[in-house]
């Protein structure tokens, strides 16, 4: 009787969905040949490992449980996913604010996996807050629009964070300054994470794939900052993503600011760190030559734990620097190894590069 029951249970086990096998591999960004090698599917009975994987994906052969476990690990999917009738919907990452080239990199599957992980974490935190009756909607989430202007955003963010710019600049390093700013944000109710990989250096995400992510939930807003970026860039990215939260704009941000909303968030972040009434202290005017401007900007930025490129950007936006001078300075800082923002192999020497630089803020 026991043997019969066990036999019946085995027969009722659902079959692996071959369509899911294909979907999981492709969304992991792996070719058949690459996946077969990473899964350790070897040649057998005169059949190449690659062809054996194709057979599994065609439904002609069922993979063993050990192989399924390896697939789950390699494709970064729960084991039960392979038994679903249809592929699950793509996680709602909000709007993708990155430029088109940034969305089409080999690491895009890793970005998807990271977003899934963050959404899961946020969901758990939110559930705990609700269960403990601490779920009070934060009034600043989604409280502004771009039309309200940078000034209104700065007033609201400073008030909510209780941030002290003098204290920020008094820290001993950009990393310490970021830690203070992070504490301000978390005290206001925003969860801030530094994550740049999926658990190992093999899954490190370059800033060319993503720089930050904001989840503008009124109960448990989350911000993720790519810790593969330079430490001096973290504060700017945190402020940029806070602007997203204030706008109620969930989404992934990249290295380049394309579109009105992204430029708005850049302006909020850069004005927060360097107010208009301090720009004259840089000592740069429209008549300052490039070499002198480079020196003055460097000294000013270092003393205030700011990015040289960001200071140049602020001077450009204020009309002190011409577009040509700003781009020249930005290129100089980049070539000197100061800026971590990569142009991308397809951007060098193209009209696209000039357009992208003009819309971006490089943070060194």
Secondary structure, DSSP 8 states (H G I E B T S, - for coil): -HHHHHHHHHHHS----HHHHHHHHHHTT--HHHHHHHHT---BTTB-HHHHHHHHHHTSS---HHHHHHHHHHHT--GGGGG-SS--------EE-S-HHHHSSTTHHHHHHHHHHHHHHHHHHHHHHHHTT-----TTTT---GGG-HHHHHHHHHHHHT--HHHHHTSSSHHHHHHHHHHHHHHTT-EEEE--SSSSGGG---TTT-SEEEE--SSS-EEEE-TTS-HHHHHHHHHHHHHHHHHT--EEE-SS--SHHHHHHHHHHHHHHS-GGGGGGG---TT--HHHHHHHHHHHHHHTT--HHHHHHHHHHTTSS-HHHHHHHHHHHHHTT-------TTTTTSHHHHHHHHT-----
